[in-house]
Amino acid sequence: MASFFGINELGLGTNEVSSAPGDSGGPTIIDNTVVGITSYGISLNLRDGSTSDVTPGIDSSFGEFSGDTNVAKYASFIDSVTSGTTEPTPDPEPEPTNCPPGLAKKGLC
C-alpha cells in the first residue's frame, strides 16, 4: 500500500479507517451486529526505510493493517456464558503436603 504501490488513498475519505491505539477489545460492527473484536493494528516498515503507511506511527491512516477476532467462531461459547448455562469451573483442590506452614508460605516445599 502507500509507498509499496505508489498510492496514498483509495478515495474513500473518512470512511477509509483502520483500528487505532486503544481500540483493542472493542467491537467491529456490521449492520448493527458485532462481528469481530479488535485485536491489533500494524504498519510494515522495511529495512530500506519504505513503509506500508502514509504517515509514521499507528494512527488509523492508509496503509496500516488491523486484525480482529471473528466472533462467529465463538458464538456457541458466548451464548452459553451469556445465557447462564455454563457452570463455573471450581478452583482445584490443593495437593496435600507434609510441608510445615512457614516453609509452604515461602514457597520452599
N, C-alpha and C positions, 0 to 999 in steps of 0.2 A: 504494500500500500504506500501511501505517501511517496517518499523518495525511491522506494523499490520500483514503483510503476510510473513515477512522474506525474501523479495526480494528487491533489490536496483536498478534494472533497467530491462528493457524488451529486451535489446539487439539492440535497435534502434539507439544508438549513438546520434549524434547531431540532428537527426530527432525527438528525444524524448524531446519535449519542451512544455512549457505552457506560459501563459501570465506572464509578469514581471511588476514591478513597472514602471509607466509611459506609459503603453500600453493602458490604459483606453481611449475609444473613437476611437481607431484605428480599422482598418478593419481586419476581418477574411476572407481570400480569398481561394476559391476552384476553380480550373480550370479557373483562371482569372476572377472570378465573386465574388463580395463582397456578402458574405452570412451571415455575422454577424458583430456586433460592440462589441469590447472587453469591458466588464463591471468590472470584478474583478478577483482576484487571492487570494486563501487562502490555508493554511495548517491546519490540525486538530491537536490540542495539548490537550491531556487528563491530568487530574489531577495527574495521576500516573507518568507523565513525558514522556509517549510514544507519538509519533507523526506520522503522515502520511508521513512526509517529510524525505528525506535522509540528508538534511542539514538544519541548523537553518535559519530562515528568509525566506522571499519570494524572490526567485531568479530563478524561472523557472526550478527548479530541480524536479527529480522524486518524486512523492508523493504529489505534490500540485494539487489543483483543481482550475479550472477557469470557468468563466461564460461569455456567450456572449448573446447579444440581437439578436433574429432571424430577419434578415432584411426582409425576405419574408412576415412576418406578417404585415409589414408596407409599403409594396411595392406600394399600391394604393395611400397612403398619400404621399410618397416620389415622385412618378410620378407626382402627381398633383402639388406639390410645385416646382419641377424642370422644369415642362413644363409651369409654369406661369398661370395655370388655377385656382389656389386657390387665392381667393380675400383676401387681408389683413384684419384682424379684426380691426375695428376702436376703438380708445380709448373710453370708456364710458363717457357720459356727466356727469359732477359733479352734485351732488344733490344740488338744490337751498337751500340757507340758509340765515337766518337773522343775522348771526354771524358777528360782526364787524371784518374787515380785520386783525387788530392787534391780536385779540384772535384766529382767524382761522389759522393765520400763525404759532401760537404756539401750534396748535392742541388742543385748550381748548374748542372748541364747534363744 
